[in-house]
Amino acid sequence: MKKLWVLGLLFCGQWVRAQDNLVHMNEYYHSIIMSEEISNGYLWKHHTSIRPMYQDVLLKDILNDSTSRSYLGSNKTGIKYLIKENANYFVCHPDSNHNNINYSNKRTSLLKYIYPVPAYFIAYHGKSGYFNINPLLDLKWGFEKDRSDPLLMNRRGIRIQGGIDNKVFFTTELIESQSTFLSYVNDYVEEQRTLPGVGFLKQYKSKLFGIQHGYDYLIAEADIHFKASKHIDISFGHGRQFIGSGERSLFLSDFSAPHFYLKLLTTIGRVNYLNCFSELTSESKYFDDADRLLSKKYLAAHYLSYNVTKKWNVGLFESIVFSRKKNFEFQYLNPIILYRSVEQAVGSPDNVMIGLHTNLDLFKSIRLYGQIILDEFVLKQVIIDNQGWWANKYGIQLGFKYVNVASIKNLNLLTELNLVRPYTYSFRDSTANYAHNHQALAHPLGSNFKEWVIKLDYRLGKKWYLQSRNFISTKGLDTLENNFGGNILKPNISHNADFNNVIGQGEMRFLTHLELNISYALWHNVWLDIDGGIRNTTLNKESSLTYWFQGGVRMNLDRKRMDF
């Protein structure tokens, strides 16, 4: 059996190189990728700081290479999971002798196209293309301290993936939800008039389940991907992007609601170059049933990633957010121009940011990473005057990943420090702040904060997956009268003072969020979940402690995270 797995990888090597669909990287998936990448030196070959990833990255750099080491690499269970999850690579052309590959460990299917492999409910693979269909499910029930409403998660949906002629690939996903969230999420909804990761939402009440304060929402995402050439990929769709190596990103994150994008991804040797053009909204449709067009704004971003050595990667980031009432600024569509130069030439009406990202791998077990983002910055004000000028807007991230901690296989540690100065990501009005649908495009906390992240994950055997997620932060909140730079939606022309601005100014909030997640695999991507946590908030010397517990079943979906 072991030989058949390896032979399958080698036999399909040429056939699979043309396949290139989106990878749905859940937390379990990401844990495996991180371990394999750091411990086996894959940094030299690809650029996983750009997500979502496409399958060719995974196949060429991890699965194929694993055959040259010990059987299926250093992590047999993890590699087997990746093979099953990407089975469209290995269910080869009907003329191929793929029946020798046992993906399901002696499982038999009732019908030819119903669960032919564990990862797909319905799958068809022919000479001209393929498609896979999967149901999506997340059902959970629980409680929170001193809250009458139960914690409910009811997500149902469908995901369809496919490819045509090994040149065009598509993914579409639809999820319908009724949910109740923890009290701090409800507070966020009322304050920001939006729900993280969601565009439009409605109120949800249920006498049957005893729910008075819930949300009903529908999320649709899609991606169409073209192989323009051997080195250039073109994608457009409705979704989110993430640039970074950490738990958070100061560039682009997946916190906000899905939005339209057009992406160009160019890979030549050590160089990877991403262009992303997005259409955003500067408003939110908060329980608003009126049909109207929300005001639009646009994002243009590019990210140049370069593998300096086999262990060191450096990336340069630049983005601009803009809006026009009567015309579109076509100059920003140039994929190889410096946005800041163009922005200055048209009168400096827009919001430009630049950033630096780096990874450094050490000892086959450690990755150091970091980001610096500059929104506005005057060196003289920092080095010479150093008086806390309000427009010195920047953020810093420093992180540390440690795989196979203390030689304990599949035990991984991440610790990360994020800090962002007041007024960063904000703008003189809502037309160009770094937000979409009233949700941050980068870090969920916006600005004027310090945060420490500690995360442990442990893959125990074939069935168990444990996570400990912990967030400690201080954030300066605005008052009704004063803008202290904590809310990126507020116009920064209303800043409280020109000088003496420091992180945490305003009403200081100290937050500790501790969470434990336990998952047991009933089947491939079918999990029994138990979640519990404690959250303590101190504001104006008054503490508020809450705790919660929730359990349920999940299929082909990641957890719905609200950890901010």
C-alpha positions as a printed Julia matrix, in Angstrom:
564×3 Matrix{Float64}:
   0.0    0.0     0.0
   2.79   2.46    0.83
   4.39   1.9    -2.55
   1.09   2.51   -4.34
   0.8    5.98   -2.79
   4.31   6.91   -3.9
   3.85   5.38   -7.36
   0.66   7.38   -7.75
   2.49  10.59   -7.05
   5.28   9.77   -9.49
   2.96   8.41  -12.21
   0.71  11.43  -12.2
   3.56  13.94  -11.95
   3.3   15.26  -15.52
  -0.48  15.1   -15.73
  -1.07  17.04  -12.58
   1.21  19.93  -13.34
  -1.49  21.48  -15.5
  -4.07  21.43  -12.71
  -4.34  24.68  -10.79
  -7.42  25.32   -8.69
  -7.88  27.17   -5.41
  -6.78  25.54   -2.18
  -9.32  25.85    0.64
  -6.79  26.08    3.41
  -8.53  25.31    6.69
  -6.61  25.48    9.96
  -5.7   21.79    9.9
  -4.5   22.14    6.3
  -2.47  25.26    7.18
  -0.81  23.48   10.12
   0.42  20.7     7.8
   1.65  23.14    5.15
   3.54  25.22    7.7
   5.27  22.17    9.2
   6.27  20.79    5.83
   7.44  24.12    4.49
   9.64  25.08    7.44
  11.05  21.63    8.3
  11.83  20.65    4.68
  13.0   23.93    3.19
  10.32  24.8     0.65
  10.77  28.55    0.99
  13.17  28.44   -1.92
  10.52  27.14   -4.27
   7.36  29.11   -3.63
   5.71  32.07   -1.93
   3.08  30.99    0.6
   2.77  34.48    2.05
   0.21  35.09   -0.7
  -3.16  33.47   -0.08
  -5.36  31.9    -1.29
  -2.91  29.49   -2.84
  -3.35  27.48   -5.99
  -2.85  23.74   -6.16
   0.24  23.76   -8.35
   2.17  25.35   -5.49
   1.18  22.55   -3.17
   1.73  19.74   -5.65
   5.06  20.71   -7.15
   6.68  21.82   -3.95
   5.39  19.45   -1.31
   3.69  16.32   -2.58
   6.06  15.48   -5.4
   9.16  16.35   -3.39
   8.04  14.24   -0.47
   8.66  11.09   -2.52
  12.39  11.81   -2.62
  12.6   11.72    1.17
  11.35   9.1     3.55
   7.99   7.59    2.7
   5.67  10.52    2.02
   7.93  12.91    3.88
   8.43  13.55    7.55
   4.7   13.67    8.27
   2.91  10.63    6.82
  -0.51  11.43    8.23
  -0.35  15.06    7.13
   0.82  14.25    3.6
  -1.92  11.64    3.21
  -4.46  14.27    4.2
  -3.1   16.64    1.53
  -3.28  13.89   -1.1
  -6.9   13.14   -0.26
  -7.79  16.85   -0.18
  -6.3   17.35   -3.65
  -7.44  14.09   -5.17
  -8.4   15.76   -8.48
  -4.66  15.68   -9.18
  -4.47  11.97   -8.82
  -7.73  10.76  -10.28
  -6.05  10.72  -13.65
  -7.37  10.47  -17.19
  -9.54   7.35  -17.72
  -6.84   5.93  -19.96
  -4.4    6.08  -17.06
  -3.88   3.2   -14.7
  -5.01   5.19  -11.68
  -6.96   2.37  -10.12
  -3.8    1.28   -8.38
  -4.01   4.34   -6.17
  -6.12   3.77   -3.08
  -7.17   7.19   -1.81
  -9.81   6.04    0.61
  -7.99   3.31    2.5
 -10.15   0.4     1.29
 -13.38   2.37    1.2
 -15.9    1.4    -1.53
 -18.4    3.76   -3.18
 -22.07   3.01   -3.59
 -22.21   4.81   -6.94
 -19.48   5.61   -9.44
 -19.48   9.38   -8.93
 -20.65   9.53   -5.29
 -17.7    9.83   -2.95
 -15.19   8.24   -5.35
 -12.57   9.7    -3.01
 -13.03  10.91    0.57
 -12.63  14.6    -0.27
 -15.48  14.92   -2.8
 -19.17  14.16   -2.47
 -19.62  14.17   -6.26
 -16.69  14.07   -8.65
 -16.26  13.68  -12.39
 -12.93  13.63  -14.23
 -12.79  13.34  -18.0
 -10.52  14.18  -20.92
 -11.78  17.75  -21.28
 -12.07  18.66  -17.63
 -13.35  17.86  -14.19
 -15.68  19.11  -11.49
 -16.18  18.38   -7.8
 -19.18  19.16   -5.61
 -19.13  19.25   -1.82
 -21.78  20.06    0.78
 -20.82  22.58    3.46
 -22.1   22.33    7.01
 -21.37  23.89   10.39
 -23.88  23.19   13.19
 -23.02  24.24   16.74
 -24.84  24.94   19.97
 -23.6   26.44   23.21
 -23.91  29.12   25.84
 -22.24  32.28   27.13
 -22.11  33.48   30.73
 -25.03  35.73   31.75
 -26.65  35.57   28.32
 -30.17  34.34   27.66
 -29.67  33.68   23.93
 -27.87  30.41   23.16
 -24.78  30.41   20.96
 -25.96  29.12   17.6
 -24.04  28.41   14.43
 -26.11  27.16   11.52
 -24.19  27.36    8.25
 -25.19  25.33    5.21
 -23.93  25.58    1.69
 -22.29  24.09   -1.36
 -18.89  24.37   -3.05
 -18.25  23.54   -6.71
 -14.8   23.35   -8.27
 -13.71  22.41  -11.72
 -11.36  22.82  -14.64
 -11.69  22.94  -18.42
  -8.96  21.92  -20.84
  -6.32  22.32  -18.13
  -6.4   26.07  -18.78
  -9.5   27.49  -17.1
 -10.38  26.71  -13.48
 -13.27  27.82  -11.32
 -14.49  27.71   -7.74
 -17.88  28.89   -6.5
 -19.21  28.72   -2.97
 -22.54  29.64   -1.4
 -23.21  29.62    2.37
 -26.5   30.52    4.05
 -26.34  31.2     7.78
 -28.34  31.9    10.91
 -26.07  32.61   13.84
 -25.75  34.16   17.25
 -22.37  35.38   18.44
 -20.63  36.28   21.66
 -21.61  39.57   23.29
 -18.47  41.42   22.16
 -19.31  40.6    18.53
 -22.8   42.04   19.01
 -21.22  45.19   20.45
 -18.99  45.44   17.38
 -21.99  45.1    15.07
 -23.84  47.9    16.82
 -20.79  50.19   16.91
 -19.46  49.59   13.37
 -22.86  48.79   11.84
 -21.55  45.68   10.12
 -20.66  42.02   10.82
 -17.06  40.91   10.07
 -16.79  38.88    6.9
 -20.39  39.6     5.88
 -21.82  42.06    3.37
 -25.57  42.23    4.0
 -27.26  40.86    7.12
 -30.73  40.69    8.62
 -31.94  40.27   12.16
 -32.78  36.73   13.15
 -35.18  35.65   15.89
 -36.47  32.2    16.74
 -39.06  31.23   19.36
 -38.16  27.58   18.79
 -34.52  28.09   19.81
 -35.12  30.98   22.21
 -33.15  33.5    20.1
 -33.86  37.24   20.28
 -30.57  38.7    19.0
 -29.22  36.77   16.02
 -28.17  37.39   12.44
 -29.28  35.96    9.11
 -26.85  36.36    6.21
 -25.81  34.89    2.87
 -22.22  34.72    1.61
 -21.22  33.95   -1.98
 -17.63  33.7    -3.2
 -16.27  32.71   -6.59
 -12.98  32.6    -8.5
 -12.2   32.05  -12.19
  -8.57  31.37  -12.95
  -6.82  31.4   -16.34
  -3.35  30.13  -17.22
  -2.31  33.02  -19.47
   1.14  31.52  -19.9
   3.62  29.26  -18.17
   4.51  32.08  -15.77
   1.39  34.3   -15.63
  -1.94  33.53  -13.98
  -5.04  35.73  -14.21
  -7.92  35.46  -11.74
 -11.08  37.42  -11.15
 -13.84  36.79   -8.71
 -15.56  37.76   -5.49
 -13.57  36.99   -2.36
 -10.7   38.08   -0.1
  -6.91  38.13   -0.11
  -4.27  37.61    2.57
  -0.63  38.72    2.37
   1.64  37.68    5.21
   3.1   34.8     7.19
   1.42  35.4    10.52
  -1.93  35.09   12.22
  -2.58  38.71   11.31
  -1.6   40.85    8.33
  -0.89  44.56    8.26
  -1.17  44.58    4.42
  -4.29  42.66    3.39
  -6.26  40.16    5.46
  -9.39  38.02    5.14
 -11.24  39.88    7.91
 -13.46  42.01    5.68
 -16.47  41.02    3.59
 -15.87  39.45    0.16
 -15.48  41.9    -2.72
 -14.77  41.91   -6.45
 -11.11  41.5    -7.46
  -8.91  41.05  -10.49
  -5.5   39.43   -9.88
  -2.39  38.93  -11.94
   0.21  36.55  -10.53
   3.59  36.37  -12.24
   6.22  33.83  -11.16
   9.68  33.73  -12.76
  12.44  31.91  -10.91
  12.89  33.41   -7.46
  10.46  36.26   -8.14
   6.71  36.33   -7.52
   4.73  39.44   -8.41
   1.09  39.96   -7.41
  -1.23  42.65   -8.79
  -4.65  42.99   -7.21
  -7.42  45.41   -8.23
 -10.56  45.47   -6.07
 -13.9   47.25   -5.97
 -14.99  48.16   -2.44
 -17.81  50.01   -0.7
 -17.4   52.9     1.72
 -20.79  52.21    3.34
 -22.51  49.24    4.99
 -26.07  48.04    4.46
 -26.86  47.67    8.14
 -30.35  46.2     8.47
 -31.34  48.43    5.54
 -34.03  46.94    3.34
 -34.07  49.87    0.92
 -32.7   49.09   -2.54
 -29.93  51.54   -3.34
 -26.43  51.6    -4.78
 -23.76  51.86   -2.12
 -20.98  54.33   -2.82
 -17.88  52.72   -4.28
 -14.16  53.05   -3.85
 -11.26  51.08   -5.3
  -8.08  49.37   -4.2
  -5.0   48.79   -6.31
  -2.19  46.82   -4.69
   0.97  45.07   -5.77
   3.36  42.84   -3.89
   6.83  41.81   -5.07
   8.17  38.7    -3.33
  11.82  37.67   -3.8
  13.61  34.6    -2.43
  17.02  36.07   -1.64
  18.41  32.74   -0.46
  17.02  29.31    0.29
  16.04  30.51    3.74
  15.35  34.22    3.36
  12.43  35.91    1.59
  11.76  39.64    1.21
   8.56  41.25   -0.06
   7.67  44.84   -1.01
   4.06  46.02   -0.81
   2.29  49.11   -2.11
  -1.42  49.91   -2.18
  -3.7   52.8    -2.92
  -7.36  53.33   -2.05
  -9.26  55.93   -4.07
 -12.66  57.01   -5.3
 -13.92  59.24   -8.08
 -17.41  60.71   -8.46
 -17.35  61.32  -12.2
 -14.57  59.16  -13.6
 -12.27  56.23  -12.9
  -8.54  56.73  -12.33
  -7.25  54.42  -15.06
  -3.62  55.27  -14.31
  -3.72  52.96  -11.29
  -4.41  49.99  -13.57
  -0.8   50.03  -14.74
   0.63  46.87  -13.1
   4.27  47.99  -12.99
   4.11  51.62  -11.93
   4.8   53.26   -8.58
   1.39  54.31   -7.26
   2.76  57.07   -5.07
   4.27  58.83   -8.07
   0.96  58.71   -9.95
  -0.96  59.85   -6.87
   1.28  62.88   -6.46
   0.93  63.72  -10.15
  -2.89  63.88   -9.96
  -2.86  66.11   -6.88
  -2.42  63.7    -3.9
  -6.15  63.03   -3.36
  -5.8   59.35   -2.41
  -4.56  57.05    0.37
  -1.21  55.39   -0.4
   0.61  52.88    1.78
   3.89  51.02    1.39
   5.2   48.04    3.31
   8.01  45.56    3.81
   7.63  41.83    4.59
  10.3   39.24    5.38
  10.7   35.57    6.35
  13.83  33.88    7.68
  13.97  30.11    8.32
  16.43  28.66   10.85
  17.37  25.14   12.01
  14.55  23.4    10.05
  12.15  24.26   12.86
  11.96  28.04   13.27
  10.64  30.85   11.1
  11.1   34.51   11.96
   8.81  36.88   10.11
   7.74  40.5    10.18
   5.96  43.37    8.45
   6.28  47.15    8.42
   3.54  49.33    6.98
   3.92  53.07    6.37
   0.75  55.08    5.82
   2.3   58.52    6.24
   5.73  59.13    7.64
   8.13  62.05    8.05
  11.56  60.9     9.21
  12.44  64.28   10.72
   9.42  64.11   13.0
  10.55  60.72   14.37
  14.33  61.07   14.66
  14.84  64.79   15.35
  11.64  66.23   16.78
  10.12  63.02   18.17
   6.99  64.74   19.44
   4.42  62.13   18.41
   3.17  63.89   15.3
  -0.29  62.55   14.44
   0.54  61.92   10.77
   3.41  59.55   11.51
   1.18  56.59   10.83
   2.79  53.17   10.74
   2.47  49.59   11.96
   4.95  46.85   12.89
   4.61  43.08   13.12
   7.2   40.68   14.58
   6.53  36.95   14.65
   8.03  33.6    15.48
   6.95  30.11   14.34
   8.34  26.96   15.92
   7.35  23.59   14.41
   7.75  20.25   16.2
   8.31  22.08   19.5
  10.88  20.38   21.74
  11.02  17.51   19.22
   7.34  16.74   19.8
   6.09  15.81   16.37
   3.22  17.94   14.98
   3.23  20.37   17.92
   3.54  23.92   16.56
   3.87  27.28   18.27
   3.23  30.78   16.9
   3.83  33.95   18.83
   3.33  37.36   17.27
   3.48  41.03   18.25
   1.49  43.65   16.35
   1.4   47.38   16.98
  -0.2   50.14   14.93
  -0.04  53.85   15.7
  -3.12  56.08   16.01
  -4.84  57.23   12.78
  -3.08  54.6    10.62
  -5.32  53.31    7.77
  -7.67  56.28    8.21
  -8.23  59.13    5.73
  -9.72  62.59    5.6
 -13.09  61.01    4.7
 -14.64  57.59    4.05
 -13.82  57.63    0.35
 -10.29  56.3     0.8
  -9.9   54.81    4.29
  -8.46  51.3     4.41
 -11.78  49.57    4.94
 -14.54  47.82    3.01
 -18.15  47.72    4.14
 -17.05  49.33    7.45
 -14.6   46.44    8.02
 -10.81  46.7     8.2
  -8.91  45.45    5.16
  -5.86  44.68    7.31
  -5.74  44.06   11.08
  -9.18  43.59   12.74
  -8.31  46.03   15.55
  -7.76  48.87   13.08
  -5.26  51.24   14.7
  -4.03  52.64   18.03
  -3.28  49.24   19.58
  -0.66  46.72   20.69
  -1.42  43.02   20.43
   0.33  39.83   21.46
  -0.79  36.56   19.84
   0.12  33.11   21.16
  -1.16  30.07   19.3
  -0.45  26.36   19.83
  -1.74  23.61   17.58
  -1.23  19.88   17.92
  -2.13  17.18   15.43
  -2.45  14.06   17.57
  -2.56  10.88   15.5
  -4.99  10.63   12.59
  -8.11  11.9    14.35
  -7.41  14.6    16.91
  -6.59  18.26   16.34
  -6.13  20.65   19.27
  -5.69  24.41   19.21
  -5.05  27.01   21.87
  -5.61  30.56   20.59
  -4.73  33.44   22.89
  -4.83  37.19   22.26
  -3.71  39.94   24.64
  -4.12  43.55   23.53
  -4.28  47.15   24.61
  -6.23  49.6    22.47
  -7.04  53.27   22.79
 -10.73  53.88   22.18
 -12.28  57.1    20.99
 -14.78  59.04   23.06
 -17.94  60.75   21.86
 -16.14  64.09   21.8
 -12.63  63.18   20.67
 -11.0   61.17   17.87
  -7.95  59.5    19.41
  -7.16  57.47   16.29
  -8.63  54.08   17.2
 -11.47  53.97   14.68
 -10.19  53.92   11.09
 -13.64  54.89    9.78
 -13.47  58.35   11.36
 -12.0   61.23    9.29
  -8.46  61.85   10.51
  -8.85  65.6    10.0
 -10.73  65.47   13.32
  -7.65  64.15   15.15
  -7.49  65.14   18.79
  -4.04  66.78   18.75
  -1.19  67.43   16.32
   1.52  66.17   18.68
   2.08  63.89   21.67
   0.13  61.05   20.08
   1.02  57.61   21.45
  -0.36  54.09   21.11
  -3.12  53.53   23.64
  -4.21  57.15   23.94
  -7.87  57.75   24.68
  -9.87  55.33   26.77
  -7.49  52.46   27.39
  -8.98  48.98   26.9
  -7.03  45.96   28.09
  -8.19  42.65   26.62
  -7.33  39.01   27.33
  -8.89  36.39   25.06
  -8.11  32.72   25.79
  -9.63  29.97   23.68
  -9.31  26.18   23.36
 -10.57  24.23   20.33
 -10.73  20.43   20.18
 -11.64  18.59   16.97
 -12.11  14.89   16.25
 -12.2   13.63   12.66
 -15.17  11.37   11.95
 -14.25  11.29    8.28
 -12.15  13.33    5.9
 -13.05  16.98    6.68
 -15.95  15.92    8.91
 -15.19  17.11   12.44
 -16.76  16.96   15.87
 -15.87  20.25   17.58
 -15.71  21.36   21.19
 -14.86  25.04   21.77
 -14.46  26.95   25.01
 -12.94  30.22   26.07
 -12.56  33.06   28.54
 -12.5   36.76   27.69
 -11.73  39.56   30.12
 -12.03  43.23   29.2
 -10.86  46.09   31.41
 -12.06  49.6    30.51
 -11.81  52.61   32.82
 -10.63  50.3    35.63
 -13.82  48.23   35.35
 -13.45  44.58   34.36
 -15.93  42.45   32.49
 -15.39  38.68   32.42
 -17.23  36.24   30.22
 -16.8   32.6    29.28
 -18.45  30.3    26.78
 -18.77  26.72   25.64
 -19.93  25.39   22.29
 -20.0   22.04   20.5
 -21.17  20.63   17.2
 -20.29  19.09   13.86
 -18.55  20.64   10.85
 -18.11  19.43    7.25
 -15.79  20.93    4.62
 -15.71  24.27    6.41
 -13.29  26.03    8.72
 -14.43  27.52   12.0
 -16.09  30.92   11.8
 -13.51  33.02   13.65
 -14.39  36.2    15.55
 -11.22  36.69   17.57
 -10.54  40.41   17.69
